[in-house]
Amino acid sequence: MTAQTEPVISLILNGESRSFPGPLTVERLLAQLPLPAGRVAVLVNGEVAPAAEHAARPVTEGDVIDLISMVGGG
């Protein structure tokens, strides 16, 4: 019997090559990152990934993910 290992997903995160255990969704990716407090906008391959879709939105090999912190001002 051979041990099964989780696949590794390589992607570009904010311009940097990174690898994460898969399978991966936007929600699982965000949970693995040290993010600043507040809201974060997520773009997957240049398209906005709405927060309501994070749990179901898959992240696949080679995806380009950009995280943008929302900053308030006044």
N, C-alpha and C positions, 0 to 999 in steps of 0.2 A: 504494500500500500504506500502510495506516495503522498506526502503532505501537500495540501493545496495552499498556495499563497495568493494573497490579493494582488490583482494586477496593478502595475504602476502606471499612472497617467502623467505624461509629460506635457506641459503647457507653458505659455508665456504669460506671466503675471506681472502687470505694470512694467512691461519691457524686459523682464528677467526670466530666464529659463528656470522652471521649477518642476519638481515631481511630487506627486501625492498618491497615497494608496487609493485604489478604486474599488468598486465603482464609485463615481463621484457625481454629486449634484452641486448646484450653486450653494445650496444651504450647507451641505457637508464641507465644502471648500471654505466658506466663511467661518464655520465653527473651528477650523484648524488654524485660523490666522489671528494674530494679535491686532485687532482692529481698534481704532480710537472710539471713544464713546460717541454716540450719535448715529445719525443715519449715513449709510454708504450706498452710493449708486453703483450698480454693477453693469458693465457692458461685456457681452460675450460676442466676440468677433465683430465688434463695432456696433452691435445692436443692444439697446437697453433691455435688461432682464428685469421685468417688474417684480417687486418683492413678493407679490402673491404667487408667483411662479417659481420661486427659488427652490422649493422642496421637490418639484417635479422636473425642473430644467436640468438635463444632463450636461456634464462637462466631459468632453471627449478629447482623445489624444490630439495634440497640436492646436487646441483652441487658444485664442488670444483673449485673456481676461484683463479688463481694466477696472480698478476700484477707485472711485472718486468720493472723497469725504465731503459731506455737506457742511459748510461753515456759515454760521449765521453772522449777521452784521447789523449795524444800525447807525 
